[in-house]
Amino acid sequence: MSEDQDPAVTFTVEPLAKRHKRDGFSCGAEALDRYLKIQANQDKRRRFAAPYVAVTDNNIVIAYYALSSFRIDQPDLPEEERKKLPGYPDVPATLLGRLAVDQKYRGQGIGEHMLLDALKRSNDLSCEIASYAVVVDAKDDMANAFYQHFNFLQFPGTPNRLYLPMKHVAKLF
């Protein structure tokens, strides 16, 4: 752990609320920081995304992700997978967007915790609103490797778009 990192921290994951302190959040990617500080609350109000935050006991946001509905064009899936699906042109899915951890809290397993929280939430909701898979768009090779470590599969022809079939997510829980 570098000297600018905080020691292990306790946190809870909850839906984004006004009381959450987002101003100091910095994950090192300006677009992700800006989304949390400016756009996430608007997306929540408009029901475009459901942002969830990891917060310390004094409501400081140390990580976040957002969930939203999504669709996969069936031809985008691997052929062996398409053979098992009904003939609908689109497949319902859940988009896991913008998972980010504040730089001060990296290396403590918070990203993994947030991913598992998002997958559990997605799995639980898929019983009420159908979802075939969780889809992510990895922002770079490091993020791509992170998701592949958790058995996400690449879409053919789109290396930074990955998915994890809900049947595999369900096995985790």
OpenMM code with the backbone's topology and positions (N, CA, C; nanometers):
from openmm import Vec3, app, unit

residues = "MET SER GLU ASP GLN ASP PRO ALA VAL THR PHE THR VAL GLU PRO LEU ALA LYS ARG HIS LYS ARG ASP GLY PHE SER CYS GLY ALA GLU ALA LEU ASP ARG TYR LEU LYS ILE GLN ALA ASN GLN ASP LYS ARG ARG ARG PHE ALA ALA PRO TYR VAL ALA VAL THR ASP ASN ASN ILE VAL ILE ALA TYR TYR ALA LEU SER SER PHE ARG ILE ASP GLN PRO ASP LEU PRO GLU GLU GLU ARG LYS LYS LEU PRO GLY TYR PRO ASP VAL PRO ALA THR LEU LEU GLY ARG LEU ALA VAL ASP GLN LYS TYR ARG GLY GLN GLY ILE GLY GLU HIS MET LEU LEU ASP ALA LEU LYS ARG SER ASN ASP LEU SER CYS GLU ILE ALA SER TYR ALA VAL VAL VAL ASP ALA LYS ASP ASP MET ALA ASN ALA PHE TYR GLN HIS PHE ASN PHE LEU GLN PHE PRO GLY THR PRO ASN ARG LEU TYR LEU PRO MET LYS HIS VAL ALA LYS LEU PHE".split()
positions = [
    Vec3(0.0857, -0.1172, 0.0000),
    Vec3(0.0000, 0.0000, 0.0000),
    Vec3(0.0903, 0.1234, 0.0000),
    Vec3(0.0660, 0.2172, -0.0905),
    Vec3(0.1462, 0.3392, -0.0944),
    Vec3(0.1066, 0.4287, 0.0230),
    Vec3(0.1934, 0.5244, 0.0538),
    Vec3(0.1654, 0.6060, 0.1726),
    Vec3(0.0482, 0.7003, 0.1553),
    Vec3(0.0018, 0.7231, 0.0312),
    Vec3(-0.1155, 0.8087, 0.0142),
    Vec3(-0.2468, 0.7296, 0.0206),
    Vec3(-0.2384, 0.5967, 0.0365),
    Vec3(-0.3585, 0.5154, 0.0507),
    Vec3(-0.4024, 0.5111, 0.1966),
    Vec3(-0.5321, 0.5095, 0.2170),
    Vec3(-0.5848, 0.4930, 0.3513),
    Vec3(-0.5731, 0.3462, 0.3906),
    Vec3(-0.5619, 0.3161, 0.5205),
    Vec3(-0.5625, 0.1766, 0.5622),
    Vec3(-0.6991, 0.1154, 0.5317),
    Vec3(-0.7113, -0.0155, 0.5503),
    Vec3(-0.8369, -0.0853, 0.5222),
    Vec3(-0.9540, -0.0069, 0.5811),
    Vec3(-1.0585, 0.0037, 0.5031),
    Vec3(-1.1719, 0.0865, 0.5408),
    Vec3(-1.2984, 0.0009, 0.5407),
    Vec3(-1.3899, 0.0339, 0.6297),
    Vec3(-1.5195, -0.0323, 0.6275),
    Vec3(-1.6162, 0.0560, 0.5498),
    Vec3(-1.7065, -0.0086, 0.4784),
    Vec3(-1.7998, 0.0657, 0.3944),
    Vec3(-1.9270, -0.0150, 0.3759),
    Vec3(-2.0290, 0.0532, 0.3298),
    Vec3(-2.1540, -0.0118, 0.2904),
    Vec3(-2.1831, 0.0286, 0.1468),
    Vec3(-2.2594, -0.0548, 0.0785),
    Vec3(-2.3012, -0.0248, -0.0587),
    Vec3(-2.4494, 0.0058, -0.0544),
    Vec3(-2.4852, 0.1200, -0.1113),
    Vec3(-2.6248, 0.1629, -0.1090),
    Vec3(-2.6548, 0.2481, -0.2323),
    Vec3(-2.7832, 0.2667, -0.2624),
    Vec3(-2.8181, 0.3530, -0.3755),
    Vec3(-2.7671, 0.4948, -0.3526),
    Vec3(-2.7224, 0.5599, -0.4589),
    Vec3(-2.6745, 0.6978, -0.4498),
    Vec3(-2.7834, 0.7870, -0.3916),
    Vec3(-2.7446, 0.8732, -0.2972),
    Vec3(-2.8377, 0.9679, -0.2341),
    Vec3(-2.7679, 1.1027, -0.2201),
    Vec3(-2.8454, 1.2064, -0.1960),
    Vec3(-2.7893, 1.3417, -0.1848),
    Vec3(-2.6882, 1.3545, -0.0709),
    Vec3(-2.7056, 1.2778, 0.0353),
    Vec3(-2.6163, 1.2886, 0.1513),
    Vec3(-2.4745, 1.2363, 0.1228),
    Vec3(-2.4570, 1.1629, 0.0136),
    Vec3(-2.3265, 1.1055, -0.0178),
    Vec3(-2.2308, 1.2122, -0.0699),
    Vec3(-2.1116, 1.2121, -0.0128),
    Vec3(-2.0084, 1.3115, -0.0466),
    Vec3(-1.9255, 1.2600, -0.1637),
    Vec3(-1.9445, 1.3250, -0.2782),
    Vec3(-1.8824, 1.2790, -0.4028),
    Vec3(-1.7710, 1.3705, -0.4509),
    Vec3(-1.7620, 1.4913, -0.3966),
    Vec3(-1.6701, 1.5916, -0.4503),
    Vec3(-1.5240, 1.5484, -0.4513),
    Vec3(-1.4796, 1.4740, -0.3522),
    Vec3(-1.3394, 1.4351, -0.3442),
    Vec3(-1.3056, 1.3080, -0.4189),
    Vec3(-1.4043, 1.2465, -0.4833),
    Vec3(-1.3811, 1.1192, -0.5523),
    Vec3(-1.2881, 1.1388, -0.6713),
    Vec3(-1.1854, 1.0538, -0.6805),
    Vec3(-1.0932, 1.0582, -0.7942),
    Vec3(-1.0407, 0.9179, -0.8224),
    Vec3(-1.0850, 0.8622, -0.9342),
    Vec3(-1.0403, 0.7280, -0.9712),
    Vec3(-0.9276, 0.7322, -1.0735),
    Vec3(-0.8931, 0.8518, -1.1215),
    Vec3(-0.7867, 0.8640, -1.2199),
    Vec3(-0.8366, 0.8710, -1.3634),
    Vec3(-0.9670, 0.8572, -1.3834),
    Vec3(-1.0264, 0.8697, -1.5172),
    Vec3(-1.1289, 0.9831, -1.5097),
    Vec3(-1.0987, 1.0938, -1.5749),
    Vec3(-1.1824, 1.2133, -1.5629),
    Vec3(-1.3288, 1.1860, -1.5973),
    Vec3(-1.3537, 1.1072, -1.7002),
    Vec3(-1.4922, 1.0808, -1.7407),
    Vec3(-1.5688, 1.0078, -1.6308),
    Vec3(-1.5036, 0.9150, -1.5623),
    Vec3(-1.5693, 0.8412, -1.4542),
    Vec3(-1.5922, 0.9305, -1.3325),
    Vec3(-1.4960, 1.0156, -1.3020),
    Vec3(-1.5122, 1.1107, -1.1911),
    Vec3(-1.6266, 1.2071, -1.2201),
    Vec3(-1.6272, 1.2611, -1.3410),
    Vec3(-1.7301, 1.3569, -1.3807),
    Vec3(-1.8691, 1.2932, -1.3773),
    Vec3(-1.8797, 1.1681, -1.4221),
    Vec3(-2.0100, 1.1007, -1.4202),
    Vec3(-2.0656, 1.0970, -1.2783),
    Vec3(-1.9836, 1.0540, -1.1833),
    Vec3(-2.0307, 1.0439, -1.0449),
    Vec3(-2.0704, 1.1806, -0.9905),
    Vec3(-1.9898, 1.2811, -1.0156),
    Vec3(-2.0113, 1.4133, -0.9563),
    Vec3(-2.1240, 1.4913, -1.0224),
    Vec3(-2.1459, 1.4704, -1.1524),
    Vec3(-2.2411, 1.5542, -1.2260),
    Vec3(-2.3615, 1.4773, -1.2804),
    Vec3(-2.3381, 1.3623, -1.3419),
    Vec3(-2.4433, 1.2956, -1.4194),
    Vec3(-2.5196, 1.1870, -1.3437),
    Vec3(-2.4563, 1.1199, -1.2499),
    Vec3(-2.5176, 1.0022, -1.1860),
    Vec3(-2.6526, 1.0337, -1.1224),
    Vec3(-2.6617, 1.1433, -1.0501),
    Vec3(-2.7880, 1.1787, -0.9848),
    Vec3(-2.8977, 1.2085, -1.0868),
    Vec3(-2.8605, 1.2737, -1.1978),
    Vec3(-2.9573, 1.3011, -1.3041),
    Vec3(-3.0053, 1.1708, -1.3674),
    Vec3(-2.9128, 1.0786, -1.3923),
    Vec3(-2.9513, 0.9492, -1.4494),
    Vec3(-3.0446, 0.8740, -1.3555),
    Vec3(-3.0192, 0.8854, -1.2260),
    Vec3(-3.1061, 0.8200, -1.1279),
    Vec3(-3.2466, 0.8809, -1.1330),
    Vec3(-3.2551, 1.0126, -1.1284),
    Vec3(-3.3858, 1.0805, -1.1319),
    Vec3(-3.4643, 1.0473, -1.2583),
    Vec3(-3.3952, 1.0411, -1.3699),
    Vec3(-3.4604, 1.0142, -1.4986),
    Vec3(-3.4809, 0.8649, -1.5250),
    Vec3(-3.4326, 0.7820, -1.4339),
    Vec3(-3.4428, 0.6357, -1.4452),
    Vec3(-3.3692, 0.5802, -1.5673),
    Vec3(-3.2555, 0.6416, -1.5956),
    Vec3(-3.1680, 0.5923, -1.7016),
    Vec3(-3.0650, 0.4936, -1.6454),
    Vec3(-3.0339, 0.5090, -1.5182),
    Vec3(-2.9377, 0.4215, -1.4523),
    Vec3(-2.9685, 0.4212, -1.3029),
    Vec3(-2.9260, 0.3144, -1.2395),
    Vec3(-2.9394, 0.3019, -1.0940),
    Vec3(-2.7973, 0.2992, -1.0363),
    Vec3(-2.7468, 0.4146, -0.9918),
    Vec3(-2.6116, 0.4197, -0.9358),
    Vec3(-2.6085, 0.3687, -0.7907),
    Vec3(-2.5049, 0.2927, -0.7611),
    Vec3(-2.4813, 0.2417, -0.6257),
    Vec3(-2.3421, 0.2867, -0.5840),
    Vec3(-2.3286, 0.3243, -0.4589),
    Vec3(-2.2020, 0.3753, -0.4087),
    Vec3(-2.1564, 0.2962, -0.2864),
    Vec3(-2.0253, 0.2842, -0.2737),
    Vec3(-1.9642, 0.2328, -0.1516),
    Vec3(-1.9286, 0.3562, -0.0703),
    Vec3(-1.9817, 0.3635, 0.0515),
    Vec3(-1.9585, 0.4813, 0.1346),
    Vec3(-1.9031, 0.4419, 0.2707),
    Vec3(-1.8186, 0.5298, 0.3224),
    Vec3(-1.7656, 0.5120, 0.4567),
    Vec3(-1.8736, 0.5538, 0.5561),
    Vec3(-1.8457, 0.5364, 0.6846),
    Vec3(-1.9458, 0.5718, 0.7860),
    Vec3(-1.9754, 0.7212, 0.7910),
    Vec3(-1.8891, 0.8043, 0.7289),
    Vec3(-1.9189, 0.9477, 0.7215),
    Vec3(-1.9650, 0.9886, 0.5809),
    Vec3(-2.0201, 0.8924, 0.5062),
    Vec3(-2.0838, 0.9146, 0.3750),
    Vec3(-1.9908, 0.9587, 0.2629),
    Vec3(-1.8633, 0.9314, 0.2747),
    Vec3(-1.7696, 0.9619, 0.1672),
    Vec3(-1.7727, 0.8468, 0.0669),
    Vec3(-1.7940, 0.8802, -0.0599),
    Vec3(-1.7988, 0.7789, -0.1659),
    Vec3(-1.6573, 0.7345, -0.1992),
    Vec3(-1.6337, 0.6025, -0.1925),
    Vec3(-1.5021, 0.5483, -0.2248),
    Vec3(-1.5051, 0.4610, -0.3503),
    Vec3(-1.6254, 0.4261, -0.3973),
    Vec3(-1.6395, 0.3472, -0.5201),
    Vec3(-1.7848, 0.3573, -0.5651),
    Vec3(-1.8081, 0.3236, -0.6907),
    Vec3(-1.9459, 0.3234, -0.7396),
    Vec3(-1.9588, 0.2383, -0.8644),
    Vec3(-2.0830, 0.2071, -0.8975),
    Vec3(-2.1180, 0.1462, -1.0258),
    Vec3(-2.2609, 0.1859, -1.0560),
    Vec3(-2.3024, 0.1614, -1.1787),
    Vec3(-2.4397, 0.1901, -1.2193),
    Vec3(-2.4942, 0.0711, -1.2968),
    Vec3(-2.6215, 0.0421, -1.2754),
    Vec3(-2.6903, -0.0648, -1.3489),
    Vec3(-2.8002, -0.0036, -1.4342),
    Vec3(-2.8214, -0.0604, -1.5502),
    Vec3(-2.9335, -0.0193, -1.6344),
    Vec3(-2.9730, -0.1356, -1.7243),
    Vec3(-3.0907, -0.1228, -1.7829),
    Vec3(-3.1346, -0.2267, -1.8759),
    Vec3(-3.0568, -0.2116, -2.0059),
    Vec3(-3.0508, -0.3192, -2.0793),
    Vec3(-2.9702, -0.3234, -2.2005),
    Vec3(-3.0279, -0.4307, -2.2914),
    Vec3(-2.9885, -0.4277, -2.4144),
    Vec3(-3.0259, -0.5360, -2.5046),
    Vec3(-2.9040, -0.5761, -2.5857),
    Vec3(-2.8970, -0.7014, -2.6123),
    Vec3(-2.7905, -0.7556, -2.6956),
    Vec3(-2.8541, -0.7944, -2.8280),
    Vec3(-2.7975, -0.7492, -2.9379),
    Vec3(-2.8423, -0.7981, -3.0676),
    Vec3(-2.7962, -0.9433, -3.0768),
    Vec3(-2.8909, -1.0327, -3.0990),
    Vec3(-2.8564, -1.1748, -3.0960),
    Vec3(-2.7394, -1.2101, -3.1886),
    Vec3(-2.7294, -1.1501, -3.3083),
    Vec3(-2.6136, -1.1830, -3.3933),
    Vec3(-2.4784, -1.1449, -3.3320),
    Vec3(-2.4768, -1.0607, -3.2280),
    Vec3(-2.3511, -1.0229, -3.1634),
    Vec3(-2.2959, -1.1330, -3.0727),
    Vec3(-2.3803, -1.2284, -3.0359),
    Vec3(-2.3369, -1.3385, -2.9493),
    Vec3(-2.2665, -1.4458, -3.0321),
    Vec3(-2.1805, -1.5253, -2.9691),
    Vec3(-2.1173, -1.6361, -3.0408),
    Vec3(-2.2233, -1.7329, -3.0947),
    Vec3(-2.1961, -1.7901, -3.2083),
    Vec3(-2.2929, -1.8786, -3.2746),
    Vec3(-2.3371, -1.9939, -3.1844),
    Vec3(-2.2438, -2.0550, -3.1113),
    Vec3(-2.2802, -2.1685, -3.0252),
    Vec3(-2.3793, -2.1273, -2.9155),
    Vec3(-2.3729, -2.0029, -2.8759),
    Vec3(-2.4665, -1.9533, -2.7758),
    Vec3(-2.6028, -1.9210, -2.8381),
    Vec3(-2.6002, -1.8626, -2.9568),
    Vec3(-2.7245, -1.8275, -3.0274),
    Vec3(-2.8106, -1.9500, -3.0546),
    Vec3(-2.7472, -2.0647, -3.0792),
    Vec3(-2.8210, -2.1880, -3.1096),
    Vec3(-2.9137, -2.2284, -2.9949),
    Vec3(-2.8802, -2.1890, -2.8735),
    Vec3(-2.9569, -2.2280, -2.7552),
    Vec3(-3.0687, -2.1295, -2.7218),
    Vec3(-3.0759, -2.0190, -2.7939),
    Vec3(-3.1698, -1.9119, -2.7606),
    Vec3(-3.2928, -1.9148, -2.8509),
    Vec3(-3.4045, -1.8587, -2.8013),
    Vec3(-3.5211, -1.8439, -2.8888),
    Vec3(-3.4873, -1.7500, -3.0048),
    Vec3(-3.5699, -1.7462, -3.1048),
    Vec3(-3.5411, -1.6710, -3.2263),
    Vec3(-3.5653, -1.5217, -3.2188),
    Vec3(-3.5742, -1.4640, -3.1008),
    Vec3(-3.5939, -1.3192, -3.0890),
    Vec3(-3.4707, -1.2456, -3.1416),
    Vec3(-3.4904, -1.1289, -3.2035),
    Vec3(-3.3742, -1.0552, -3.2558),
    Vec3(-3.2876, -0.9936, -3.1452),
    Vec3(-3.3480, -0.9621, -3.0302),
    Vec3(-3.2764, -0.9010, -2.9183),
    Vec3(-3.2828, -0.9913, -2.7965),
    Vec3(-3.1807, -0.9808, -2.7147),
    Vec3(-3.1720, -1.0577, -2.5912),
    Vec3(-3.1675, -0.9576, -2.4755),
    Vec3(-3.2556, -0.9710, -2.3751),
    Vec3(-3.2524, -0.8772, -2.2624),
    Vec3(-3.1266, -0.8970, -2.1779),
    Vec3(-3.0723, -0.7868, -2.1288),
    Vec3(-2.9500, -0.7933, -2.0489),
    Vec3(-2.9487, -0.6793, -1.9480),
    Vec3(-2.8518, -0.6855, -1.8597),
    Vec3(-2.8262, -0.5800, -1.7616),
    Vec3(-2.6898, -0.5215, -1.7936),
    Vec3(-2.6835, -0.3894, -1.8025),
    Vec3(-2.5563, -0.3222, -1.8270),
    Vec3(-2.4970, -0.2783, -1.6943),
    Vec3(-2.3775, -0.3245, -1.6673),
    Vec3(-2.3000, -0.2778, -1.5523),
    Vec3(-2.2090, -0.1688, -1.6046),
    Vec3(-2.2401, -0.0454, -1.5686),
    Vec3(-2.1643, 0.0659, -1.6227),
    Vec3(-2.0795, 0.1357, -1.5185),
    Vec3(-1.9668, 0.1826, -1.5627),
    Vec3(-1.8848, 0.2772, -1.4884),
    Vec3(-1.8398, 0.2327, -1.3499),
    Vec3(-1.8032, 0.1101, -1.3323),
    Vec3(-1.7486, 0.0670, -1.2036),
    Vec3(-1.6144, 0.1368, -1.1823),
    Vec3(-1.6018, 0.2066, -1.0696),
    Vec3(-1.4784, 0.2803, -1.0408),
    Vec3(-1.4516, 0.2836, -0.8912),
    Vec3(-1.3240, 0.2837, -0.8563),
    Vec3(-1.2794, 0.2897, -0.7165),
    Vec3(-1.1867, 0.4101, -0.7023),
    Vec3(-1.2072, 0.4882, -0.5978),
    Vec3(-1.1201, 0.6025, -0.5696),
    Vec3(-0.9763, 0.5516, -0.5566),
    Vec3(-0.8819, 0.6262, -0.6141),
    Vec3(-0.7409, 0.5852, -0.6137),
    Vec3(-0.6871, 0.5585, -0.4735),
    Vec3(-0.7345, 0.6316, -0.3749),
    Vec3(-0.6843, 0.6149, -0.2376),
    Vec3(-0.7213, 0.4788, -0.1785),
    Vec3(-0.8198, 0.4115, -0.2387),
    Vec3(-0.8708, 0.2871, -0.1806),
    Vec3(-0.8436, 0.1647, -0.2677),
    Vec3(-0.7597, 0.1805, -0.3675),
    Vec3(-0.7272, 0.0671, -0.4552),
    Vec3(-0.6429, -0.0352, -0.3811),
    Vec3(-0.6490, -0.1577, -0.4304),
    Vec3(-0.5674, -0.2644, -0.3742),
    Vec3(-0.6244, -0.3243, -0.2473),
    Vec3(-0.7501, -0.2938, -0.2152),
    Vec3(-0.8129, -0.3458, -0.0938),
    Vec3(-0.9301, -0.4388, -0.1242),
    Vec3(-0.9471, -0.4757, -0.2526),
    Vec3(-1.0555, -0.5655, -0.2900),
    Vec3(-1.1905, -0.4968, -0.3058),
    Vec3(-1.1920, -0.3646, -0.3062),
    Vec3(-1.3192, -0.2920, -0.3155),
    Vec3(-1.3803, -0.3081, -0.4543),
    Vec3(-1.2976, -0.3067, -0.5586),
    Vec3(-1.3493, -0.3271, -0.6944),
    Vec3(-1.4158, -0.4628, -0.7086),
    Vec3(-1.3516, -0.5657, -0.6546),
    Vec3(-1.4101, -0.7000, -0.6575),
    Vec3(-1.5410, -0.7027, -0.5784),
    Vec3(-1.5404, -0.6393, -0.4620),
    Vec3(-1.6622, -0.6348, -0.3803),
    Vec3(-1.7756, -0.5667, -0.4571),
    Vec3(-1.7451, -0.4559, -0.5234),
    Vec3(-1.8474, -0.3831, -0.5991),
    Vec3(-1.8978, -0.4662, -0.7166),
    Vec3(-1.8082, -0.5362, -0.7846),
    Vec3(-1.8506, -0.6219, -0.8955),
    Vec3(-1.9442, -0.7309, -0.8445),
    Vec3(-1.9077, -0.7963, -0.7362),
    Vec3(-1.9931, -0.9029, -0.6817),
    Vec3(-2.1266, -0.8473, -0.6327),
    Vec3(-2.1260, -0.7283, -0.5759),
    Vec3(-2.2506, -0.6652, -0.5339),
    Vec3(-2.3404, -0.6400, -0.6556),
    Vec3(-2.2813, -0.5889, -0.7624),
    Vec3(-2.3579, -0.5621, -0.8849),
    Vec3(-2.4115, -0.6918, -0.9451),
    Vec3(-2.3301, -0.7960, -0.9450),
    Vec3(-2.3755, -0.9245, -1.0007),
    Vec3(-2.4875, -0.9843, -0.9161),
    Vec3(-2.4748, -0.9773, -0.7853),
    Vec3(-2.5809, -1.0302, -0.6976),
    Vec3(-2.7107, -0.9530, -0.7191),
    Vec3(-2.7003, -0.8219, -0.7229),
    Vec3(-2.8182, -0.7371, -0.7444),
    Vec3(-2.8815, -0.7695, -0.8802),
    Vec3(-2.7996, -0.7850, -0.9823),
    Vec3(-2.8491, -0.8179, -1.1166),
    Vec3(-2.9168, -0.9535, -1.1188),
    Vec3(-2.8569, -1.0492, -1.0528),
    Vec3(-2.9152, -1.1827, -1.0466),
    Vec3(-3.0496, -1.1804, -0.9744),
    Vec3(-3.0537, -1.1133, -0.8606),
    Vec3(-3.1789, -1.1065, -0.7841),
    Vec3(-3.2904, -1.0427, -0.8666),
    Vec3(-3.2578, -0.9369, -0.9379),
    Vec3(-3.3591, -0.8666, -1.0169),
    Vec3(-3.3982, -0.9434, -1.1430),
    Vec3(-3.3109, -1.0301, -1.1918),
    Vec3(-3.3415, -1.1029, -1.3156),
    Vec3(-3.4578, -1.2001, -1.2974),
    Vec3(-3.4933, -1.2284, -1.1734),
    Vec3(-3.6110, -1.3125, -1.1472),
    Vec3(-3.7396, -1.2326, -1.1672),
    Vec3(-3.7306, -1.1001, -1.1601),
    Vec3(-3.8482, -1.0139, -1.1761),
    Vec3(-3.8522, -0.9465, -1.3125),
    Vec3(-3.7356, -0.9078, -1.3626),
    Vec3(-3.7246, -0.8481, -1.4949),
    Vec3(-3.6166, -0.9279, -1.5679),
    Vec3(-3.6580, -1.0013, -1.6703),
    Vec3(-3.5678, -1.0952, -1.7368),
    Vec3(-3.4387, -1.0300, -1.7835),
    Vec3(-3.3307, -1.1024, -1.7647),
    Vec3(-3.1995, -1.0587, -1.8106),
    Vec3(-3.1175, -1.1836, -1.8390),
    Vec3(-3.0697, -1.1958, -1.9590),
    Vec3(-2.9922, -1.3127, -2.0006),
    Vec3(-2.8473, -1.3060, -1.9522),
    Vec3(-2.7937, -1.1822, -1.9420),
    Vec3(-2.6524, -1.1673, -1.9089),
    Vec3(-2.6265, -1.0290, -1.8504),
    Vec3(-2.5106, -1.0162, -1.7872),
    Vec3(-2.4597, -0.8857, -1.7449),
    Vec3(-2.3537, -0.8466, -1.8471),
    Vec3(-2.3644, -0.7246, -1.8997),
    Vec3(-2.2738, -0.6750, -2.0024),
    Vec3(-2.1910, -0.5609, -1.9445),
    Vec3(-2.0634, -0.5558, -1.9811),
    Vec3(-1.9758, -0.4455, -1.9417),
    Vec3(-1.8975, -0.3982, -2.0636),
    Vec3(-1.8631, -0.2706, -2.0627),
    Vec3(-1.7724, -0.2144, -2.1616),
    Vec3(-1.6460, -0.1758, -2.0875),
    Vec3(-1.5412, -0.2552, -2.1047),
    Vec3(-1.4146, -0.2283, -2.0363),
    Vec3(-1.3480, -0.1063, -2.0995),
    Vec3(-1.3029, -0.0129, -2.0161),
    Vec3(-1.2464, 0.1122, -2.0684),
    Vec3(-1.1036, 0.0954, -2.1201),
    Vec3(-1.0351, -0.0108, -2.0757),
    Vec3(-0.8978, -0.0326, -2.1197),
    Vec3(-0.8604, -0.1784, -2.0970),
    Vec3(-0.7366, -0.2133, -2.1307),
    Vec3(-0.6919, -0.3522, -2.1188),
    Vec3(-0.6913, -0.4015, -1.9745),
    Vec3(-0.6583, -0.3121, -1.8807),
    Vec3(-0.6566, -0.3514, -1.7395),
    Vec3(-0.7985, -0.3859, -1.6922),
    Vec3(-0.8958, -0.3051, -1.7296),
    Vec3(-1.0349, -0.3334, -1.6931),
    Vec3(-1.0813, -0.4619, -1.7622),
    Vec3(-1.0418, -0.4806, -1.8863),
    Vec3(-1.0775, -0.6016, -1.9597),
    Vec3(-1.0255, -0.7256, -1.8855),
    Vec3(-0.9005, -0.7206, -1.8427),
    Vec3(-0.8409, -0.8329, -1.7696),
    Vec3(-0.9137, -0.8560, -1.6367),
    Vec3(-0.9535, -0.7480, -1.5697),
    Vec3(-1.0284, -0.7590, -1.4440),
    Vec3(-1.1560, -0.8397, -1.4657),
    Vec3(-1.2333, -0.8030, -1.5682),
    Vec3(-1.3592, -0.8739, -1.5934),
    Vec3(-1.3353, -1.0171, -1.6408),
    Vec3(-1.2345, -1.0380, -1.7229),
    Vec3(-1.2058, -1.1749, -1.7678),
    Vec3(-1.1632, -1.2639, -1.6508),
    Vec3(-1.0996, -1.2048, -1.5514),
    Vec3(-1.0628, -1.2804, -1.4308),
    Vec3(-1.1875, -1.3384, -1.3630),
    Vec3(-1.3000, -1.2712, -1.3800),
    Vec3(-1.4265, -1.3176, -1.3227),
    Vec3(-1.5131, -1.3902, -1.4259),
    Vec3(-1.4470, -1.4422, -1.5297),
    Vec3(-1.5086, -1.5287, -1.6317),
    Vec3(-1.6028, -1.4573, -1.7277),
    Vec3(-1.5925, -1.3252, -1.7395),
    Vec3(-1.6670, -1.2561, -1.8433),
    Vec3(-1.6108, -1.2990, -1.9787),
    Vec3(-1.6972, -1.3083, -2.0766),
    Vec3(-1.6614, -1.3513, -2.2114),
    Vec3(-1.6639, -1.2311, -2.3053),
    Vec3(-1.5746, -1.2306, -2.4024),
    Vec3(-1.5721, -1.1214, -2.4985),
    Vec3(-1.6755, -1.1458, -2.6079),
    Vec3(-1.7382, -1.0372, -2.6507),
    Vec3(-1.8233, -1.0453, -2.7686),
    Vec3(-1.7321, -1.0607, -2.8897),
    Vec3(-1.7646, -1.1515, -2.9820),
    Vec3(-1.6824, -1.1634, -3.1035),
    Vec3(-1.6788, -1.0294, -3.1778),
    Vec3(-1.5614, -0.9856, -3.2146),
    Vec3(-1.5471, -0.8626, -3.2917),
    Vec3(-1.5526, -0.7349, -3.2087),
    Vec3(-1.5792, -0.7448, -3.0789),
    Vec3(-1.5832, -0.6269, -2.9921),
    Vec3(-1.5060, -0.6605, -2.8645),
    Vec3(-1.3743, -0.6523, -2.8693),
    Vec3(-1.2926, -0.7031, -2.7583),
    Vec3(-1.3140, -0.6365, -2.6233),
    Vec3(-1.3565, -0.5112, -2.6189),
    Vec3(-1.3753, -0.4457, -2.4894),
    Vec3(-1.5189, -0.4524, -2.4390),
    Vec3(-1.6067, -0.5184, -2.5116),
    Vec3(-1.7423, -0.5435, -2.4619),
    Vec3(-1.7458, -0.6906, -2.4199),
    Vec3(-1.7826, -0.7099, -2.2933),
    Vec3(-1.7828, -0.8450, -2.2377),
    Vec3(-1.9181, -0.8743, -2.1750),
    Vec3(-1.9442, -1.0027, -2.1530),
    Vec3(-2.0707, -1.0423, -2.0903),
    Vec3(-2.0500, -1.1657, -2.0045),
    Vec3(-2.1372, -1.1789, -1.9068),
    Vec3(-2.1394, -1.2970, -1.8213),
    Vec3(-2.2834, -1.3460, -1.8181),
    Vec3(-2.3093, -1.4635, -1.8770),
    Vec3(-2.4471, -1.5139, -1.8774),
    Vec3(-2.5015, -1.5253, -1.7348),
    Vec3(-2.6280, -1.4925, -1.7192),
    Vec3(-2.6908, -1.4921, -1.5871),
    Vec3(-2.6871, -1.6321, -1.5237),
    Vec3(-2.6881, -1.7370, -1.6050),
    Vec3(-2.6793, -1.8721, -1.5463),
    Vec3(-2.5470, -1.8899, -1.4730),
    Vec3(-2.4413, -1.8237, -1.5186),
    Vec3(-2.3116, -1.8299, -1.4496),
    Vec3(-2.3120, -1.7384, -1.3268),
    Vec3(-2.3787, -1.6239, -1.3385),
    Vec3(-2.3906, -1.5331, -1.2248),
    Vec3(-2.4658, -1.6038, -1.1111),
    Vec3(-2.5749, -1.6718, -1.1449),
    Vec3(-2.6574, -1.7403, -1.0448),
    Vec3(-2.5754, -1.8430, -0.9660),
    Vec3(-2.4806, -1.9075, -1.0309),
    Vec3(-2.3972, -2.0079, -0.9633),
    Vec3(-2.3076, -1.9465, -0.8554),
    Vec3(-2.2813, -1.8172, -0.8691),
    Vec3(-2.1969, -1.7495, -0.7697),
    Vec3(-2.2692, -1.7324, -0.6359),
    Vec3(-2.4033, -1.7341, -0.6410),
    Vec3(-2.4805, -1.7038, -0.5211),
    Vec3(-2.5733, -1.8167, -0.4847),
] * unit.nanometer
topology = app.Topology()
chain = topology.addChain("A")
for resn in residues:
    res = topology.addResidue(resn, chain)
    for name in ("N", "CA", "C"):
        topology.addAtom(name, app.Element.getBySymbol(name[0]), res)
